Amino acid sequence: LLTHGTDYTVTDLFTIAEGQKRNEFTMVNSLPENYVAPIFYDTDFKVIQVWSEFVFNECDNRILKQVALDKYDLYLLCNTDLPWVADELREYPDLKTREELFHYYQQILIDQDVPWVLIKGVEEERLSIAVDAVNAIL
């Protein structure tokens, strides 16, 4: 998106998803054999699914298949309770749309029965919730 801008199509989302999966594969395969610390990703195929369905009202079947295959240990779902901070990759600054997207993400996590925790509050509280959740699965 930094290279091509935010004028993307539903087809572009699969290309973005493939790049994400390639980056994950490269990262995991570059780690030392005895690496045991957590790895954090800021996006995955579920995120691409949400964007595809939210923006285009459809989703490539290849994305949905990968969503079903991916198994991560924990999702950290950030609430919309902090003020909006703009950057070149963020869309939808209005709270109503952000809350709508939040509920969409939350419902996917619930429906797919994956481990997740809600991150909310001020900075210190958010960090504490995240650290406690990660420590609980280590």
C-alpha positions, 0 to 999 in steps of 0.5 A, spaced: 500 500 500 505 504 501 508 503 494 501 502 490 497 507 494 490 505 497 486 505 491 486 497 491 481 492 488 479 485 491 484 482 486 489 486 490 487 483 496 489 476 494 496 478 492 497 482 499 495 476 502 500 471 499 505 477 500 503 476 508 504 468 508 511 469 504 513 474 509 511 469 515 514 463 512 521 467 511 521 469 518 520 463 521 525 459 516 530 464 518 530 463 526 535 459 529 533 452 530 532 453 538 528 459 537 523 459 543 520 466 544 513 468 541 513 471 534 508 477 533 504 478 526 500 485 525 496 482 520 494 475 517 488 472 512 483 473 517 484 481 517 485 480 509 478 477 509 475 482 513 477 487 509 475 484 503 468 482 505 467 489 508 470 493 502 468 489 497 462 485 500 466 478 497 472 474 499 477 470 494 476 463 496 483 462 496 483 467 502 477 463 506 481 456 505 487 459 508 483 462 514 481 455 515 488 452 515 492 458 519 493 456 526 496 461 531 496 461 538 493 467 540 490 473 537 490 480 540 484 484 538 485 492 540 478 495 542 476 502 539 477 506 545 483 510 543 483 516 539 484 515 532 491 517 529 492 517 522 497 514 518 498 513 510 495 505 511 489 507 516 482 508 513 476 509 516 477 515 521 470 515 524 468 511 530 462 508 527 466 505 522 471 503 526 466 500 531 463 496 525 470 493 523 472 491 530 465 487 531 466 484 525 473 482 527 471 480 534 465 475 530 470 472 526 474 470 532 468 468 536 465 464 530 472 460 528 473 459 536 480 461 536 484 464 542 483 471 543 484 477 548 481 484 548 486 489 548 483 495 551 484 501 556 490 506 556 497 505 554 499 501 560 493 497 561 493 495 554 500 493 555 499 489 561 493 485 558 497 483 552 503 481 556 499 477 561 495 474 555 502 472 552 505 469 558 499 465 560 500 461 553 508 460 554 
